[in-house]
Amino acid sequence: PFCAPLCKFCYYPVIPGQRTGEKETYVRYLVREMAMYAGQFAGQECESLYIGGGTPTSLDNHLLEMLFDGIHRHFRLARKAEITIESAPGTLPRDKVMLLKQLGVTRLSYGIQTLDTQLLAQLNRNYSVHEAVEEIQGAVELIGNVNIDTMYGFEGEPDDALIGTLSRFIAIGVPCVSIYSLDGQRCNTDRLRDEPGKDALFDKKVALFRNARGFLAERGFEPVLQNIFLKPARASYRHQLRRWENLPLIAPGMSSMGYAPRVLYQNQLSIKNYYADIDAGKLPILESETLSAEMELAREVVSQLRFTRVDTRHILKKYGV
């Protein structure tokens, strides 16, 4: 959950600042939580692993080694498991990328949002664009399967800013990009109840996204989800595709959200309560919801609406409807 700055667009429970001692404590508790699941899943294989945040690559190298040691000690990863880690500018020197590759990371997701320095200032993202581009180049060279998170919909954003950012990423060989709208709609109290939330930039955002989608299609990128595009021969995102098929998803970590058969659950949102539950010898689950068979079906169908198509044959075979 650790990040250097607190980005203005982020609504996740993160811990900003450099807290080296607390990072090691957190990793130790995280491994202890993994141990609580190990017996239940003994003999089963994990087909994908996603290490999110926060900024996992803000951990020092020895803590990353401790984390992966805990993962391999308590879980069995499939031989060709997709292993993703999230990263951010200023946390990915070349020696760390080399370590991640040695640890088995096969996919890296880098949150940079934009290469426009004036727009970055709006987000409280104070990093060197030049150094960030160098980090991305190193990741593309050593890991290959790299996703870049981009963002649009800023106040005063030039019409060509998103295309300019995407062009630079494509030029250095990035094979996957995610495009997110800066979300001002959550704070819009004037929206109509039965209509999608719309902020003042809604129409412009729609136009920017359509333009970006066409730009990427012309360059060989294909949609995986509505806002994630990749070159199939060079990139993958199996974890995101498979997780919405109602497969078991173990989710260790503060505020993590997981899925057991027909049960949605979320861990404690505060680090204090997360530690307290583990010290008490119990899983740090804050809340859970049991789904009916009908709601389990609805969850998968609605989730597939975010993809490029709804696989009706798959739904019929799995649910009989």
C-alpha positions as CSV (number, residue, x, y, z in Angstrom):
1,P,0.0,0.0,0.0
2,F,3.0,2.3,0.1
3,C,3.4,5.3,-2.4
4,A,5.9,8.2,-2.5
5,P,3.3,10.9,-3.1
6,L,-0.5,10.7,-2.7
7,C,-1.9,11.2,-6.2
8,K,-4.9,13.5,-6.4
9,F,-6.9,11.0,-8.5
10,C,-6.4,8.0,-6.2
11,Y,-9.2,6.8,-4.0
12,Y,-7.4,3.6,-2.7
13,P,-6.2,3.4,0.9
14,V,-2.5,4.0,0.5
15,I,0.3,5.0,2.8
16,P,2.3,7.9,1.4
17,G,5.9,8.7,2.2
18,Q,9.1,6.7,2.7
19,R,8.6,4.3,5.6
20,T,11.4,1.7,5.3
21,G,10.8,0.1,8.8
22,E,7.0,-0.1,8.3
23,K,7.5,-1.6,4.8
24,E,9.4,-4.5,6.3
25,T,6.8,-5.0,9.1
26,Y,4.1,-5.0,6.5
27,V,5.8,-7.6,4.3
28,R,6.2,-9.9,7.3
29,Y,2.5,-9.6,8.2
30,L,1.6,-10.2,4.5
31,V,3.6,-13.4,4.5
32,R,1.9,-14.5,7.8
33,E,-1.5,-13.9,6.1
34,M,-0.4,-16.1,3.2
35,A,0.4,-18.9,5.6
36,M,-3.2,-18.9,6.8
37,Y,-4.4,-19.8,3.3
38,A,-1.7,-22.3,2.5
39,G,-3.3,-25.4,4.0
40,Q,-6.6,-24.8,2.2
41,F,-4.9,-24.5,-1.2
42,A,-2.2,-27.1,-0.8
43,G,-1.7,-29.0,-4.0
44,Q,-3.6,-26.5,-6.2
45,E,-1.8,-24.2,-8.7
46,C,-2.1,-20.5,-9.1
47,E,-2.4,-19.6,-12.8
48,S,-1.7,-15.9,-12.2
49,L,-0.3,-13.6,-9.6
50,Y,-1.0,-9.9,-9.4
51,I,1.0,-7.7,-7.0
52,G,-0.7,-4.4,-6.8
53,G,-0.7,-1.3,-4.6
54,G,0.2,1.3,-3.8
55,T,3.5,0.9,-5.4
56,P,5.0,-2.5,-4.8
57,T,8.3,-1.5,-6.5
58,S,8.8,1.1,-3.7
59,L,10.0,-1.9,-1.6
60,D,13.7,-2.3,-1.3
61,N,15.2,-5.3,-3.2
62,H,15.6,-7.5,0.0
63,L,11.9,-6.9,0.8
64,L,10.9,-8.0,-2.7
65,E,12.9,-11.1,-2.2
66,M,11.2,-11.7,1.1
67,L,7.8,-11.2,-0.5
68,F,8.5,-13.7,-3.3
69,D,10.0,-16.2,-0.9
70,G,6.8,-16.1,1.1
71,I,4.7,-16.5,-2.1
72,H,6.6,-19.6,-3.2
73,R,6.7,-21.1,0.3
74,H,2.9,-20.9,0.7
75,F,1.6,-21.3,-2.8
76,R,2.3,-23.3,-5.9
77,L,2.5,-21.3,-9.0
78,A,1.9,-22.9,-12.4
79,R,5.0,-23.2,-14.6
80,K,3.7,-20.6,-17.0
81,A,1.9,-18.4,-14.5
82,E,1.5,-14.8,-15.5
83,I,3.2,-12.8,-12.7
84,T,2.4,-9.1,-12.7
85,I,3.8,-6.3,-10.5
86,E,2.7,-2.6,-10.4
87,S,5.3,0.1,-10.6
88,A,5.6,3.9,-10.7
89,P,8.1,6.5,-11.8
90,G,11.2,6.8,-9.6
91,T,10.9,3.2,-8.2
92,L,12.3,1.1,-11.1
93,P,16.1,1.4,-11.5
94,R,17.7,-1.2,-13.8
95,D,19.0,-3.4,-11.0
96,K,15.4,-3.7,-9.6
97,V,14.1,-4.7,-13.1
98,M,16.8,-7.3,-13.3
99,L,15.8,-8.6,-9.9
100,L,12.1,-8.8,-10.8
101,K,12.9,-10.8,-13.9
102,Q,15.0,-13.2,-11.8
103,L,12.1,-13.5,-9.3
104,G,9.9,-14.6,-12.2
105,V,7.9,-11.4,-13.0
106,T,6.5,-11.8,-16.6
107,R,4.4,-8.6,-16.7
108,L,4.9,-5.1,-15.4
109,S,2.3,-2.4,-15.1
110,Y,3.7,1.2,-14.9
111,G,1.5,4.0,-13.7
112,I,2.7,7.2,-15.4
113,Q,-0.6,8.8,-16.5
114,T,0.9,11.4,-18.9
115,L,4.2,12.7,-20.2
116,D,2.9,16.3,-20.1
117,T,4.7,18.0,-17.2
118,Q,2.0,20.7,-16.7
119,L,-0.8,18.1,-16.5
120,L,1.3,16.0,-14.0
121,A,1.4,19.0,-11.6
122,Q,-2.4,18.7,-11.4
123,L,-2.1,15.2,-10.1
124,N,0.7,15.8,-7.5
125,R,3.0,13.6,-9.7
126,N,6.4,15.2,-9.4
127,Y,8.8,13.1,-11.3
128,S,11.3,13.5,-14.1
129,V,9.7,12.5,-17.4
130,H,13.1,11.7,-18.9
131,E,14.0,9.3,-16.0
132,A,10.5,7.7,-16.2
133,V,11.0,7.1,-20.0
134,E,14.4,5.5,-19.2
135,E,12.8,3.2,-16.6
136,I,10.1,2.1,-19.1
137,Q,12.8,1.4,-21.7
138,G,14.6,-0.8,-19.3
139,A,11.4,-2.7,-18.4
140,V,10.5,-3.2,-22.1
141,E,14.0,-4.5,-22.8
142,L,14.3,-6.9,-19.8
143,I,10.7,-8.0,-19.2
144,G,8.9,-7.2,-22.5
145,N,5.3,-7.6,-21.4
146,V,4.9,-4.0,-20.1
147,N,1.6,-2.1,-19.6
148,I,1.5,1.7,-19.2
149,D,-1.4,3.3,-17.4
150,T,-2.3,6.6,-19.1
151,M,-5.0,9.2,-18.2
152,Y,-7.0,11.9,-20.0
153,G,-9.7,14.4,-19.1
154,F,-7.5,17.0,-17.3
155,E,-8.6,20.6,-16.9
156,G,-7.0,22.6,-19.7
157,E,-5.7,19.4,-21.4
158,P,-4.5,20.1,-25.0
159,D,-6.5,18.0,-27.6
160,D,-3.3,16.2,-28.7
161,A,-1.9,15.5,-25.2
162,L,-3.1,11.9,-25.0
163,I,-2.1,11.0,-28.5
164,G,1.3,12.6,-27.9
165,T,1.8,10.4,-24.8
166,L,0.7,7.3,-26.6
167,S,3.0,8.0,-29.5
168,R,6.1,8.2,-27.3
169,F,5.2,4.9,-25.6
170,I,4.7,3.2,-28.9
171,A,8.0,4.6,-30.2
172,I,9.9,2.9,-27.3
173,G,8.2,-0.4,-27.9
174,V,5.5,-0.5,-25.2
175,P,3.2,-3.4,-26.2
176,C,0.2,-2.6,-23.9
177,V,-1.6,0.6,-22.7
178,S,-4.5,1.2,-20.4
179,I,-6.4,4.5,-20.9
180,Y,-8.3,5.9,-17.9
181,S,-10.5,9.0,-17.6
182,L,-9.7,11.4,-14.8
183,D,-12.8,10.8,-12.7
184,G,-14.6,14.0,-11.7
185,Q,-17.9,12.3,-11.8
186,R,-17.7,10.8,-8.3
187,C,-18.0,14.3,-6.8
188,N,-20.8,15.4,-9.1
189,T,-23.9,15.8,-6.9
190,D,-26.1,17.2,-9.6
191,R,-26.2,14.1,-11.8
192,L,-29.5,12.5,-12.6
193,R,-30.3,9.3,-10.8
194,D,-31.0,7.1,-13.8
195,E,-28.3,8.4,-16.1
196,P,-24.5,8.0,-16.2
197,G,-22.6,10.5,-14.1
198,K,-21.3,13.4,-16.3
199,D,-18.9,16.1,-15.4
200,A,-18.2,19.3,-17.4
201,L,-15.6,17.5,-19.6
202,F,-17.8,14.4,-20.4
203,D,-18.2,15.1,-24.1
204,K,-14.6,16.0,-24.6
205,K,-13.5,12.8,-22.8
206,V,-15.7,10.7,-25.1
207,A,-14.1,12.3,-28.1
208,L,-10.5,11.9,-26.7
209,F,-11.1,8.2,-26.0
210,R,-12.6,7.5,-29.5
211,N,-9.6,9.3,-31.1
212,A,-7.1,7.3,-29.0
213,R,-8.9,4.0,-29.7
214,G,-8.7,4.6,-33.4
215,F,-5.1,5.7,-33.2
216,L,-4.1,2.5,-31.4
217,A,-6.1,0.3,-33.8
218,E,-4.2,1.7,-36.7
219,R,-1.0,0.7,-35.1
220,G,-1.9,-2.9,-34.4
221,F,-3.3,-2.7,-30.9
222,E,-6.3,-4.8,-30.0
223,P,-8.7,-4.2,-27.1
224,V,-8.7,-6.7,-24.2
225,L,-11.1,-4.7,-22.1
226,Q,-12.9,-1.5,-23.2
227,N,-9.9,0.6,-22.1
228,I,-6.9,-1.8,-22.3
229,F,-5.2,-2.3,-25.7
230,L,-2.3,-4.6,-26.5
231,K,-0.3,-6.2,-29.3
232,P,-1.3,-9.9,-29.0
233,A,2.1,-11.3,-30.1
234,R,4.0,-9.3,-27.5
235,A,1.7,-8.8,-24.5
236,S,-0.9,-10.5,-22.3
237,Y,-3.3,-9.7,-19.4
238,R,-4.6,-13.2,-18.5
239,H,-5.2,-12.3,-14.8
240,Q,-7.7,-9.5,-15.6
241,L,-9.6,-11.7,-18.1
242,R,-9.7,-14.8,-15.9
243,R,-10.6,-13.2,-12.6
244,W,-14.0,-12.2,-13.8
245,E,-14.9,-15.8,-14.6
246,N,-15.8,-16.3,-11.0
247,L,-12.7,-18.3,-10.3
248,P,-11.3,-18.3,-6.7
249,L,-9.1,-15.2,-6.1
250,I,-7.0,-15.2,-2.9
251,A,-6.3,-11.6,-2.0
252,P,-3.8,-11.1,0.9
253,G,-3.0,-7.6,1.9
254,M,-4.6,-4.5,3.5
255,S,-7.9,-3.6,1.7
256,S,-7.5,-6.3,-0.9
257,M,-10.6,-7.7,-2.5
258,G,-11.0,-11.4,-3.2
259,Y,-13.5,-14.0,-4.4
260,A,-14.2,-17.5,-3.0
261,P,-16.9,-19.6,-4.7
262,R,-20.0,-17.3,-4.5
263,V,-18.4,-15.1,-1.8
264,L,-17.0,-11.6,-2.3
265,Y,-14.8,-10.4,0.5
266,Q,-12.6,-7.4,1.4
267,N,-9.7,-7.2,3.9
268,Q,-9.4,-4.5,6.6
269,L,-8.9,-1.0,5.2
270,S,-6.6,0.2,7.9
271,I,-3.1,-1.1,8.6
272,K,-3.7,-1.1,12.3
273,N,-6.8,-3.4,12.1
274,Y,-5.0,-5.5,9.4
275,Y,-2.2,-6.2,11.9
276,A,-4.5,-6.7,14.8
277,D,-6.5,-9.5,13.1
278,I,-3.4,-11.3,12.0
279,D,-1.9,-11.1,15.5
280,A,-5.2,-12.6,16.8
281,G,-4.7,-15.5,14.4
282,K,-7.6,-14.8,12.1
283,L,-7.9,-13.7,8.5
284,P,-8.1,-9.9,8.3
285,I,-11.4,-9.9,6.5
286,L,-13.5,-6.7,7.0
287,E,-16.7,-7.8,5.2
288,S,-18.0,-10.4,2.9
289,E,-21.1,-11.0,0.7
290,T,-22.5,-14.4,-0.3
291,L,-24.0,-14.4,-3.8
292,S,-27.0,-16.4,-5.0
293,A,-26.6,-18.6,-8.1
294,E,-28.5,-15.9,-10.0
295,M,-26.1,-13.1,-8.8
296,E,-23.1,-15.2,-9.6
297,L,-24.3,-15.5,-13.2
298,A,-25.1,-11.8,-13.3
299,R,-21.6,-10.9,-12.0
300,E,-19.9,-12.8,-14.8
301,V,-22.2,-11.5,-17.6
302,V,-22.0,-7.9,-16.4
303,S,-18.3,-8.2,-16.1
304,Q,-18.0,-9.4,-19.7
305,L,-19.7,-6.3,-20.9
306,R,-16.4,-4.6,-20.0
307,F,-14.7,-6.8,-22.5
308,T,-15.0,-6.7,-26.3
309,R,-17.8,-9.3,-26.3
310,V,-20.1,-11.5,-24.2
311,D,-19.3,-15.1,-24.7
312,T,-22.8,-16.5,-24.8
313,R,-21.6,-20.1,-25.5
314,H,-19.4,-20.0,-22.5
315,I,-22.3,-18.7,-20.3
316,L,-24.7,-21.4,-21.6
317,K,-22.2,-24.2,-21.0
318,K,-21.3,-23.0,-17.5
319,Y,-24.7,-21.8,-16.2
320,G,-27.2,-23.6,-18.5
321,V,-28.8,-20.3,-19.6
